[in-house]
Every structure is written in structure tokens, then in C-alpha cells.
Amino acid sequence: MRKTLTAVTLSMALAATSFVPGQAVAGDREDLAAVLFGASLLAIVAAAAMNDDDDKDRKARPPVVQYQPAPVVTVQPPQRVEVNRSHTLPGQCSRQFNTHDGQRNFIIKDCLERNGVRVSSLPGRCERSIDMPGRGPSQTGWFQGCLNREGYRFR
């Protein structure tokens, strides 16, 4: 807008000087006062227009946004949760057998199944095949000491 206003003012001044038909003649004081008054009025109008444009430019500009860096987030690995393995098994299923290491207690599969225990959930590393010489086929059982170490208890 400033360039436009300056160009218009300059073109009006050049156009006004071309209308003077003769030599410059010293005028009286009234003519000089009128010229000075017109020039000052033109300067005031131009300054007011320039100030008005500056306000519009400031209002039209988008506000400056200062961004803050995002916080650094460190992800912790999930904590290991110890599973509570304190299962209770029926104590009446415990039988004592003579082994080459002495007497050992075993929990018998048939008894556990009769008491509603899911034997598939018992740890396989504790499972043993118990040879029953003279008493029929071998039975499946779980070594009681191993089950105790795995968190199983007996009622």
C-alpha cells in the first residue's frame, strides 16, 4: 500500500507541474501559504494512510507460535510377574513306595482324576511311571517332593 500511495502522490505532483504555462514568477504570500497548506495536508493524509496500513498488516499476520520440544519418553520393559503356583492337591492321593533311594511319596494319577484334578496341568518333569511288581500294571504318579518345589501343596 505504501508503494501505491507514493506512486500516486508522485504522479500527481508531476502532473501539477506540467500545468504551469510559463516561467516561474515569484508569487505573493497568500499563494505560498496555500501551497504550503496543501503540501502539509497531503503529508498528513499520507502519514495517516501509512499508519492505518501498518495496523492492518499486524492484525492480518498470524501469531508466532513457539513450539516446545516433545518430552522424551522412555519405555520400561514390563515387570516379570511371578505366578502364584500354590495349588492345593488332595492329600489322600499320596502313597508311599519303596524305591532304590528309599521310601518316596508319590501322588497317584487315578486318585487325582477321581477328585477332579486336571492332571494335564501338573508339571511333566515331576511325572514318573511307578512299577508295581506283583500288583498289576505300572501306574502314573508325580513325585511329591518335586510338586512341593513347584508350589503345589496338599490338604
VOLUM-294274 format. One record per residue: residue in one letter; x, y negated, z negated of N, C-alpha, C, CB in turn; residue number from 0. Coordinates in pm, whole numbers, plus 32768, in hexadecimal, padded with zeros to 4 digits. Glycine has a CB too. Example, Ala and Ser with C-alpha at 12.3 -4.5 7.8 and 13.67 -1.06 7.14 Angstrom:
% residues 2
+---+------+------+------+------+------+------+------+------+------+------+------+------+-----+
| r |  npx |  npy |  npz | capx | capy | capz |  cpx |  cpy |  cpz | cbpx | cbpy | cbpz |   k |
+---+------+------+------+------+------+------+------+------+------+------+------+------+-----+
| A | 8527 | 8239 | 7CF4 | 84CE | 81C2 | 7CF4 | 8528 | 814A | 7CF4 | 846B | 81BF | 7C77 |   0 |
| S | 8505 | 80E1 | 7D3C | 8557 | 806A | 7D36 | 850A | 7FFD | 7CED | 8580 | 803C | 7DC4 |   1 |
+---+------+------+------+------+------+------+------+------+------+------+------+------+-----+
***
This chain:
% residues 155
+---+------+------+------+------+------+------+------+------+------+------+------+------+-----+
| r |  npx |  npy |  npz | capx | capy | capz |  cpx |  cpy |  cpz | cbpx | cbpy | cbpz |   k |
+---+------+------+------+------+------+------+------+------+------+------+------+------+-----+
| M | 8052 | 8077 | 8000 | 8000 | 8000 | 8000 | 8056 | 7F83 | 8000 | 7FA3 | 8000 | 7F88 |   0 |
| R | 80C9 | 7F88 | 7FC0 | 8123 | 7F13 | 7FBC | 8154 | 7EEF | 8047 | 819A | 7F2D | 7F5F |   1 |
| K | 8177 | 7F56 | 8093 | 81AB | 7F3C | 811A | 813E | 7EFC | 8170 | 81DE | 7FBF | 815C |   2 |
| T | 80C5 | 7F2A | 8162 | 8057 | 7EF3 | 81B0 | 803E | 7E61 | 818C | 7FD8 | 7F46 | 8199 |   3 |
| L | 803D | 7E44 | 8109 | 8025 | 7DBB | 80DB | 8097 | 7D5E | 8109 | 8018 | 7DB7 | 8042 |   4 |
| T | 8110 | 7D8D | 8102 | 8182 | 7D3C | 812E | 817B | 7D23 | 81C5 | 8208 | 7D81 | 8109 |   5 |
| A | 8158 | 7D88 | 820F | 814F | 7D79 | 82A0 | 80E1 | 7D17 | 82C8 | 8136 | 7E01 | 82E3 |   6 |
| V | 806F | 7D1F | 8283 | 8001 | 7CC3 | 82A2 | 8029 | 7C34 | 8281 | 7F82 | 7CEB | 8253 |   7 |
| T | 8068 | 7C1F | 820D | 8092 | 7B98 | 81E5 | 80F8 | 7B5E | 8247 | 80CE | 7B9A | 8157 |   8 |
| L | 8159 | 7BB0 | 826E | 81BF | 7B82 | 82CC | 8183 | 7B63 | 8355 | 822D | 7BEC | 82DB |   9 |
| S | 8127 | 7BB6 | 8383 | 80EA | 7B9C | 8406 | 8094 | 7B1E | 8403 | 8096 | 7C14 | 8433 |  10 |
| M | 8051 | 7B04 | 8391 | 8001 | 7A89 | 8386 | 805C | 7A0E | 8385 | 7FA9 | 7A8C | 8306 |  11 |
| A | 80CE | 7A19 | 8344 | 812B | 79A7 | 833F | 8163 | 798B | 83CA | 819E | 79C2 | 82DC |  12 |
| L | 8185 | 79F3 | 8413 | 81BA | 79DF | 849B | 814E | 79A7 | 84F8 | 81F2 | 7A62 | 84D4 |  13 |
| A | 80D4 | 79D3 | 84E8 | 8068 | 79A2 | 853C | 804B | 790F | 851D | 7FEA | 79F7 | 8528 |  14 |
| A | 8053 | 78E9 | 849F | 8036 | 785F | 8479 | 80A1 | 7800 | 84AF | 802C | 7852 | 83E1 |  15 |
| T | 811B | 782C | 84B6 | 8185 | 77D4 | 84E8 | 817A | 77BE | 857F | 820F | 780E | 84C7 |  16 |
| S | 813D | 7818 | 85C5 | 8131 | 7807 | 8656 | 80C2 | 77A4 | 867B | 8117 | 788E | 8698 |  17 |
| F | 806B | 7781 | 861F | 8000 | 7721 | 863C | 802F | 768F | 8638 | 7F8F | 7733 | 85DA |  18 |
| V | 80A2 | 7675 | 85FE | 80D2 | 75EA | 85F3 | 8104 | 75C0 | 867F | 8145 | 75DD | 8586 |  19 |
| P | 80C4 | 755D | 86BD | 80E4 | 753F | 8747 | 815F | 74E8 | 875D | 8071 | 74FD | 8784 |  20 |
| G | 818D | 74A7 | 8700 | 81FA | 7449 | 871D | 826A | 7455 | 86BB | 81C6 | 73BC | 871E |  21 |
| Q | 82B6 | 73E9 | 86B2 | 8326 | 73E7 | 8658 | 82F4 | 73DD | 85C8 | 8383 | 7374 | 8679 |  22 |
| A | 834A | 7408 | 8572 | 8327 | 73FF | 84E5 | 8331 | 736F | 84BC | 8382 | 7458 | 848E |  23 |
| V | 82CA | 7341 | 847F | 82C4 | 72B6 | 8454 | 82B5 | 72B7 | 83BD | 824F | 7269 | 8498 |  24 |
| A | 82FC | 7261 | 837F | 82F1 | 7259 | 82EE | 8265 | 722B | 82CC | 835C | 71FA | 82B2 |  25 |
| G | 8221 | 7278 | 827A | 8198 | 7258 | 8259 | 8190 | 720D | 81D6 | 8143 | 72D6 | 8254 |  26 |
| D | 811D | 71ED | 81B4 | 810C | 71A7 | 8136 | 8104 | 720C | 80C4 | 808E | 714E | 8138 |  27 |
| R | 80F6 | 71D9 | 8051 | 80F8 | 722D | 7FD9 | 807C | 7287 | 7FD2 | 8102 | 71D6 | 7F5B |  28 |
| E | 800D | 725E | 8005 | 7F95 | 72AF | 7FFE | 7FA4 | 732E | 8053 | 7F1B | 725E | 802E |  29 |
| D | 7FE1 | 7320 | 80C7 | 7FF7 | 7395 | 811B | 8058 | 73F6 | 80D7 | 802E | 736C | 81A5 |  30 |
| L | 80BE | 73C3 | 8099 | 8120 | 7417 | 8054 | 80DE | 745F | 7FDE | 8198 | 73C2 | 8023 |  31 |
| A | 808A | 741A | 7F96 | 8045 | 7457 | 7F24 | 7FE7 | 74C6 | 7F53 | 7FF6 | 73ED | 7ED3 |  32 |
| A | 7FA2 | 74B0 | 7FC4 | 7F47 | 7515 | 7FF8 | 7F93 | 7592 | 8024 | 7EF6 | 74DC | 806D |  33 |
| V | 8007 | 757E | 8062 | 8058 | 75F0 | 808E | 808C | 763D | 8016 | 80CF | 75C2 | 80E7 |  34 |
| L | 80BF | 75F6 | 7FB1 | 80F2 | 7639 | 7F39 | 8081 | 7681 | 7EEF | 8136 | 75D2 | 7EDB |  35 |
| F | 800C | 7642 | 7EE9 | 7F9A | 7682 | 7EA7 | 7F73 | 7703 | 7EF1 | 7F23 | 7620 | 7EA1 |  36 |
| G | 7F6E | 76FE | 7F74 | 7F49 | 7774 | 7FC4 | 7FB0 | 77E3 | 7FB5 | 7F3B | 774E | 8058 |  37 |
| A | 8032 | 77BF | 7FB4 | 809C | 7823 | 7FA6 | 8096 | 7865 | 7F1C | 8126 | 77E4 | 7FBC |  38 |
| S | 8080 | 7813 | 7EB4 | 807A | 784C | 7E2C | 7FFD | 78A4 | 7E1C | 8079 | 77DA | 7DC2 |  39 |
| L | 7F8E | 787A | 7E58 | 7F15 | 78CB | 7E53 | 7F2B | 7951 | 7E99 | 7E9F | 7881 | 7E92 |  40 |
| L | 7F6E | 794E | 7F0A | 7F8D | 79C8 | 7F53 | 7FEA | 7A23 | 7F02 | 7FCE | 79A6 | 7FDA |  41 |
| A | 804A | 79EA | 7EBD | 80A7 | 7A37 | 7E69 | 805D | 7A78 | 7DF4 | 8118 | 79DE | 7E35 |  42 |
| I | 7FFF | 7A2E | 7DB8 | 7FB2 | 7A65 | 7D47 | 7F5C | 7ADA | 7D75 | 7F59 | 79F7 | 7D07 |  43 |
| V | 7F19 | 7ACA | 7DE8 | 7EC4 | 7B36 | 7E1C | 7F19 | 7BB0 | 7E3E | 7E77 | 7B06 | 7E9A |  44 |
| A | 7F8E | 7B9C | 7E79 | 7FE5 | 7C0C | 7E9E | 8016 | 7C54 | 7E21 | 805E | 7BDA | 7EF1 |  45 |
| A | 803D | 7C0A | 7DB8 | 806C | 7C48 | 7D3C | 7FFD | 7C98 | 7CF9 | 80A2 | 7BDC | 7CDB |  46 |
| A | 7F83 | 7C60 | 7CF9 | 7F13 | 7CA8 | 7CBD | 7EF6 | 7D28 | 7D09 | 7E95 | 7C4F | 7CB9 |  47 |
| A | 7EFD | 7D24 | 7D8D | 7EE4 | 7D9B | 7DDE | 7F4F | 7E04 | 7DC6 | 7EDD | 7D77 | 7E73 |  48 |
| M | 7FCA | 7DD9 | 7DB6 | 8037 | 7E38 | 7D9D | 8029 | 7E79 | 7D14 | 80BF | 7DF2 | 7DA8 |  49 |
| N | 8004 | 7E2D | 7CAF | 7FF0 | 7E65 | 7C2A | 7F7B | 7EC7 | 7C29 | 7FD8 | 7DF5 | 7BC2 |  50 |
| D | 7F13 | 7EA7 | 7C73 | 7E9E | 7F00 | 7C7B | 7EC5 | 7F85 | 7CBC | 7E2C | 7EBD | 7CCB |  51 |
| D | 7F19 | 7F7F | 7D24 | 7F46 | 7FF9 | 7D67 | 7F9B | 804F | 7D0A | 7F95 | 7FD7 | 7DE5 |  52 |
| D | 7FEF | 8011 | 7CB7 | 8044 | 805C | 7C5B | 7FEF | 80AA | 7BF8 | 80A4 | 7FFE | 7C11 |  53 |
| D | 7F83 | 806B | 7BC6 | 7F2D | 80B2 | 7B68 | 7EE9 | 8129 | 7BA9 | 7EC4 | 8053 | 7B30 |  54 |
| K | 7EBF | 8119 | 7C27 | 7E7E | 8188 | 7C6D | 7EE0 | 81FA | 7C82 | 7E45 | 8159 | 7CF4 |  55 |
| D | 7F5D | 81D9 | 7CA4 | 7FC2 | 8241 | 7CBA | 7FDB | 828F | 7C3A | 8044 | 8203 | 7CED |  56 |
| R | 7FE2 | 824A | 7BCB | 7FFB | 828E | 7B4B | 7F87 | 82E9 | 7B26 | 8014 | 8227 | 7ADC |  57 |
| K | 7F0E | 82BA | 7B40 | 7E9A | 830B | 7B1D | 7E8B | 8382 | 7B7A | 7E1B | 82B6 | 7B21 |  58 |
| A | 7EB2 | 8373 | 7BF7 | 7EA1 | 83DD | 7C58 | 7F0A | 844B | 7C47 | 7EA7 | 83A5 | 7CE4 |  59 |
| R | 7F7B | 842D | 7C0C | 7FE4 | 8492 | 7BFC | 7FBB | 84FA | 7B95 | 806A | 844F | 7BD4 |  60 |
| P | 7FD8 | 8575 | 7BB1 | 7FB8 | 85DB | 7B4D | 8016 | 85CF | 7AD5 | 7FC1 | 866A | 7B8B |  61 |
| P | 7FE8 | 85F2 | 7A61 | 803F | 85E8 | 79EC | 80B4 | 8649 | 79F6 | 7FEE | 8602 | 796D |  62 |
| V | 8122 | 8622 | 79BC | 8199 | 8676 | 79BC | 8187 | 86E0 | 7950 | 821A | 8621 | 79A5 |  63 |
| V | 8193 | 875D | 7979 | 8182 | 87CB | 791B | 820B | 8805 | 78FE | 8122 | 8838 | 7953 |  64 |
| Q | 822C | 880A | 7880 | 82AB | 8846 | 785A | 8290 | 88D3 | 7828 | 82F5 | 87F0 | 77EE |  65 |
| Y | 82CE | 8931 | 786A | 82BA | 89BC | 7846 | 8323 | 89E8 | 77E1 | 82C0 | 8A15 | 78C2 |  66 |
| Q | 82F6 | 8A34 | 7781 | 8352 | 8A6D | 7720 | 836D | 8AFC | 7748 | 8318 | 8A65 | 768F |  67 |
| P | 83E6 | 8B2A | 7732 | 8404 | 8BB3 | 7759 | 83AF | 8C16 | 770A | 8499 | 8BD1 | 7745 |  68 |
| A | 838E | 8C82 | 774C | 833C | 8CE9 | 770B | 838E | 8D2B | 769C | 830C | 8D54 | 7772 |  69 |
| P | 834C | 8D51 | 7630 | 8395 | 8D92 | 75C3 | 83C8 | 8E1B | 75EF | 833D | 8DA0 | 7547 |  70 |
| V | 843A | 8E3F | 75BC | 8475 | 8EC1 | 75DC | 8434 | 8F2A | 7582 | 8511 | 8EBF | 75CA |  71 |
| V | 83FD | 8F8F | 75C1 | 83B9 | 8FF8 | 7576 | 840C | 9078 | 7583 | 8327 | 900E | 75AA |  72 |
| T | 8431 | 90B0 | 7514 | 847A | 912E | 7516 | 8418 | 919C | 74F0 | 84F5 | 912C | 74B6 |  73 |
| V | 841B | 9204 | 753D | 83BF | 9273 | 7526 | 8408 | 92DD | 74D4 | 8389 | 92AE | 75AC |  74 |
| Q | 83CF | 92FC | 7463 | 8408 | 9364 | 740D | 83D2 | 93EB | 743B | 83E4 | 9349 | 7376 |  75 |
| P | 8426 | 9451 | 743C | 83F1 | 94D6 | 745C | 8392 | 9502 | 73EE | 8463 | 953D | 746E |  76 |
| P | 8330 | 9552 | 7412 | 82CF | 957C | 73AB | 8313 | 95CD | 733D | 825F | 95CD | 73EB |  77 |
| Q | 82E5 | 95B7 | 72C5 | 831B | 9601 | 7253 | 82ED | 9691 | 725C | 82EE | 95C1 | 71CD |  78 |
| R | 8348 | 96EA | 7239 | 8322 | 9777 | 7235 | 82CB | 978F | 71BD | 839E | 97D4 | 7232 |  79 |
| V | 825C | 97CA | 71D5 | 81FF | 97E7 | 7168 | 8210 | 987A | 7143 | 816B | 97C7 | 7191 |  80 |
| E | 822F | 9890 | 70C6 | 823B | 9919 | 7098 | 81AF | 9955 | 708A | 8287 | 9920 | 7011 |  81 |
| V | 819D | 99C4 | 70C8 | 811B | 9A07 | 70C3 | 8111 | 9A51 | 703F | 8108 | 9A68 | 713B |  82 |
| N | 80A6 | 9A3C | 6FFB | 808F | 9A81 | 6F7E | 8066 | 9B11 | 6F9E | 8023 | 9A39 | 6F27 |  83 |
| R | 80BF | 9B6C | 6F83 | 80A6 | 9BF7 | 6FA9 | 8080 | 9C4A | 6F2F | 8120 | 9C31 | 6FED |  84 |
| S | 8047 | 9C0D | 6ECC | 8022 | 9C59 | 6E54 | 7F9C | 9C9E | 6E6A | 801C | 9BFD | 6DD7 |  85 |
| H | 7FA2 | 9D0B | 6EB4 | 7F2B | 9D5A | 6ECE | 7F1D | 9DBF | 6E5C | 7F32 | 9DA1 | 6F5A |  86 |
| T | 7EA5 | 9DE1 | 6E3E | 7E8C | 9E42 | 6DD3 | 7E5A | 9EC4 | 6E11 | 7E25 | 9E0A | 6D6C |  87 |
| L | 7E9D | 9F30 | 6DEE | 7E77 | 9FB5 | 6E1D | 7E45 | A008 | 6DA7 | 7EF0 | 9FFC | 6E63 |  88 |
| P | 7DEE | A068 | 6DC0 | 7DBA | A0BA | 6D52 | 7E28 | A112 | 6D14 | 7D47 | A112 | 6D83 |  89 |
| G | 7E34 | A10C | 6C91 | 7E9B | A158 | 6C49 | 7E82 | A1ED | 6C47 | 7EA6 | A127 | 6BBD |  90 |
| Q | 7E04 | A217 | 6C58 | 7DE6 | A2A6 | 6C54 | 7E1B | A2F1 | 6CCD | 7D51 | A2BB | 6C49 |  91 |
| C | 7E4B | A2A6 | 6D33 | 7E81 | A2E6 | 6DAB | 7F16 | A304 | 6D9C | 7E6A | A28E | 6E24 |  92 |
| S | 7F51 | A2E0 | 6D2C | 7FDF | A2F8 | 6D14 | 7FF3 | A389 | 6CE9 | 8016 | A296 | 6CA9 |  93 |
| R | 8050 | A3D0 | 6D2A | 8071 | A45A | 6D09 | 8109 | A464 | 6CF9 | 803E | A4BE | 6D78 |  94 |
| Q | 812F | A4BC | 6C9D | 81BE | A4CE | 6C83 | 81ED | A54D | 6CCB | 81DB | A4D6 | 6BE9 |  95 |
| F | 825C | A541 | 6D15 | 8293 | A5B3 | 6D5F | 8325 | A5C3 | 6D3C | 8280 | A5A1 | 6DF8 |  96 |
| N | 8354 | A63F | 6D3D | 83E1 | A65D | 6D2A | 8427 | A651 | 6DB1 | 83F5 | A6ED | 6CEC |  97 |
| T | 848E | A600 | 6DB5 | 84DD | A5EF | 6E2F | 856D | A616 | 6E10 | 84D4 | A55D | 6E65 |  98 |
| H | 85C3 | A611 | 6E74 | 8651 | A62F | 6E5E | 8692 | A5C2 | 6E08 | 869B | A63D | 6EE5 |  99 |
| D | 8652 | A54C | 6DF9 | 8685 | A4E0 | 6DA3 | 863E | A4DE | 6D1D | 8674 | A459 | 6DE9 | 100 |
| G | 85F1 | A543 | 6CFE | 85A8 | A546 | 6C80 | 8514 | A52D | 6C99 | 85E1 | A4DE | 6C1F | 101 |
| Q | 84CD | A50F | 6C30 | 843D | A4F7 | 6C3D | 8423 | A46A | 6C73 | 83F5 | A50A | 6BB4 | 102 |
| R | 83CA | A461 | 6CD6 | 83A5 | A3E2 | 6D13 | 830C | A3D9 | 6D18 | 83E2 | A3D3 | 6DA2 | 103 |
| N | 82DB | A35D | 6D0F | 824B | A344 | 6D1A | 822A | A31B | 6DA9 | 821E | A2D6 | 6CB4 | 104 |
| F | 81C4 | A359 | 6DDF | 8194 | A33A | 6E65 | 80FF | A31C | 6E5E | 81B0 | A3AD | 6EC7 | 105 |
| I | 80D2 | A2C7 | 6EB8 | 8045 | A2A7 | 6EC5 | 8012 | A2F7 | 6F3C | 802D | A20B | 6ED7 | 106 |
| I | 7FAC | A349 | 6F29 | 7F7E | A3A7 | 6F8F | 7F18 | A364 | 6FEC | 7F40 | A423 | 6F4D | 107 |
| K | 7F28 | A37E | 706F | 7ED5 | A341 | 70D6 | 7E41 | A365 | 70C7 | 7F07 | A36B | 715F | 108 |
| D | 7E22 | A3E6 | 70B3 | 7D95 | A410 | 70AB | 7D4B | A3C7 | 703B | 7D8C | A4A7 | 7095 | 109 |
| C | 7D8F | A3B8 | 6FC9 | 7D51 | A373 | 6F56 | 7D3A | A2DF | 6F75 | 7DAA | A381 | 6ED9 | 110 |
| L | 7D9C | A2A0 | 6FB5 | 7D8D | A213 | 6FD8 | 7D16 | A1FF | 7036 | 7E0D | A1DD | 7019 | 111 |
| E | 7D08 | A257 | 7099 | 7C99 | A24A | 70F7 | 7C13 | A25F | 70B2 | 7CAA | A2AF | 716A | 112 |
| R | 7C0D | A2BE | 7052 | 7B90 | A2D3 | 7008 | 7B69 | A25A | 6FB5 | 7B9C | A34D | 6FAD | 113 |
| N | 7BCD | A20A | 6F8B | 7BB4 | A194 | 6F39 | 7BA8 | A114 | 6F8C | 7C23 | A183 | 6ED2 | 114 |
| G | 7BA0 | A11F | 7010 | 7B85 | A0AD | 7067 | 7BFD | A056 | 7087 | 7B1D | A058 | 702A | 115 |
| V | 7C76 | A08D | 707B | 7CEE | A03F | 709A | 7D12 | A057 | 712C | 7D66 | A066 | 703C | 116 |
| R | 7D2F | 9FEC | 7175 | 7D5C | 9FFA | 7200 | 7DEF | A020 | 71FE | 7D44 | 9F76 | 7252 | 117 |
| V | 7E0E | A09B | 7219 | 7E97 | A0CB | 7211 | 7EEC | A094 | 7283 | 7E9B | A163 | 7212 | 118 |
| S | 7EAC | A063 | 72EE | 7EF8 | A02A | 735E | 7F3B | 9FA6 | 7337 | 7E9C | A013 | 73D7 | 119 |
| S | 7F0A | 9F67 | 72CA | 7F46 | 9EE8 | 72A0 | 7FBB | 9EFD | 7240 | 7EDC | 9E91 | 725E | 120 |
| L | 7FD2 | 9F77 | 7213 | 8042 | 9F90 | 71B8 | 80C5 | 9F91 | 7206 | 802E | A017 | 716C | 121 |
| P | 8132 | 9F67 | 71C7 | 81B2 | 9F5E | 7210 | 81E4 | 9FE7 | 723D | 821D | 9F1A | 71B8 | 122 |
| G | 8209 | 9FF1 | 72BA | 8237 | A06F | 72F4 | 82BB | A09F | 72BB | 8244 | A062 | 7388 | 123 |
| R | 8311 | A044 | 728B | 8393 | A06D | 7256 | 8386 | A0B8 | 71D2 | 83ED | 9FF3 | 7244 | 124 |
| C | 8310 | A0AE | 7192 | 82F9 | A0F6 | 7113 | 82B5 | A17D | 712B | 82A5 | A0A1 | 70B4 | 125 |
| E | 828A | A195 | 71A3 | 823E | A20F | 71C1 | 829D | A288 | 71C9 | 81EF | A1FF | 7246 | 126 |
| R | 8271 | A2F7 | 718D | 82BF | A372 | 718D | 8263 | A3E8 | 71AC | 8307 | A387 | 7104 | 127 |
| S | 829F | A450 | 71E3 | 8257 | A4CD | 71F6 | 8280 | A529 | 7183 | 8276 | A50E | 7284 | 128 |
| I | 8220 | A556 | 7135 | 823B | A5A3 | 70BD | 8222 | A636 | 70DD | 81E3 | A573 | 7045 | 129 |
| D | 828D | A686 | 70D5 | 8282 | A715 | 70F2 | 8247 | A75B | 7078 | 830D | A753 | 7117 | 130 |
| M | 81DF | A7A8 | 708E | 8197 | A7EC | 7022 | 81AA | A884 | 7030 | 80FE | A7C5 | 7023 | 131 |
| P | 821E | A8B8 | 700B | 8233 | A949 | 701F | 81D6 | A99A | 6FC7 | 82C6 | A96F | 7003 | 132 |
| G | 8193 | A9F8 | 7004 | 8138 | AA50 | 6FBB | 80B2 | AA11 | 6F9D | 8177 | AA7B | 6F3C | 133 |
| R | 809F | A990 | 6FBB | 801E | A94F | 6F9D | 7FD8 | A920 | 701C | 8034 | A8D8 | 6F40 | 134 |
| G | 8003 | A945 | 708D | 7FC1 | A91B | 7109 | 801B | A8C1 | 715B | 7F3F | A8D4 | 70E9 | 135 |
| P | 7FDC | A87B | 71BD | 802D | A825 | 7216 | 8067 | A7AD | 71CB | 7FD8 | A7F4 | 728D | 136 |
| S | 80CB | A771 | 7209 | 8108 | A6FB | 71CB | 80A4 | A687 | 71CB | 818B | A6D2 | 7215 | 137 |
| Q | 80B5 | A62F | 716B | 805A | A5BC | 715D | 80A7 | A53B | 7179 | 801B | A5B8 | 70CE | 138 |
| T | 805A | A4D4 | 7197 | 8095 | A450 | 71AB | 8082 | A401 | 712B | 8056 | A406 | 7225 | 139 |
| G | 80EC | A3BF | 7102 | 80E4 | A36B | 708B | 8142 | A2F6 | 7096 | 8102 | A3BD | 700D | 140 |
| W | 813A | A29C | 7035 | 8190 | A226 | 7031 | 81DC | A227 | 6FAD | 813E | A1A2 | 7041 | 141 |
| F | 825E | A210 | 6FB5 | 82B2 | A20F | 6F3F | 8289 | A199 | 6EE7 | 8349 | A208 | 6F65 | 142 |
| Q | 8269 | A1B6 | 6E68 | 8232 | A14F | 6E10 | 8299 | A0E1 | 6DF2 | 8201 | A18E | 6D8D | 143 |
| G | 8316 | A104 | 6DE1 | 837E | A0A0 | 6DC7 | 838D | A03E | 6E3B | 8404 | A0E4 | 6DAC | 144 |
| C | 8383 | A072 | 6EB6 | 838B | A01B | 6F2D | 8312 | 9FBE | 6F33 | 8393 | A070 | 6FAF | 145 |
| L | 829C | 9FF3 | 6F15 | 8224 | 9F9F | 6F17 | 822C | 9F32 | 6EAC | 81A6 | 9FF5 | 6F01 | 146 |
| N | 8267 | 9F52 | 6E38 | 827A | 9EEC | 6DCF | 82D4 | 9E7C | 6E02 | 82B7 | 9F2C | 6D4F | 147 |
| R | 8340 | 9E9F | 6E46 | 839C | 9E37 | 6E7B | 8357 | 9DE3 | 6EE6 | 841B | 9E79 | 6EB6 | 148 |
| E | 82F7 | 9E1A | 6F2C | 82AE | 9DD2 | 6F96 | 823B | 9D7D | 6F5D | 8277 | 9E36 | 6FFD | 149 |
| G | 8226 | 9D80 | 6EDA | 81C1 | 9D2A | 6E9D | 813F | 9D6F | 6E7D | 81A6 | 9CB9 | 6EF6 | 150 |
| Y | 8138 | 9DF1 | 6E8D | 80BD | 9E3A | 6E6F | 80BA | 9E60 | 6DDA | 80B2 | 9EBA | 6EC9 | 151 |
| R | 8045 | 9E58 | 6D9E | 8033 | 9E7A | 6D12 | 7FC8 | 9EE7 | 6D08 | 800A | 9DFD | 6CBE | 152 |
| F | 7FC4 | 9F26 | 6C95 | 7F68 | 9F98 | 6C80 | 7F11 | 9F7D | 6C09 | 7FB5 | A01C | 6C6D | 153 |
| R | 7E92 | 9FA0 | 6C14 | 7E35 | 9F8A | 6BA5 | 7E1E | A007 | 6B59 | 7DB1 | 9F53 | 6BD5 | 154 |
+---+------+------+------+------+------+------+------+------+------+------+------+------+-----+
***
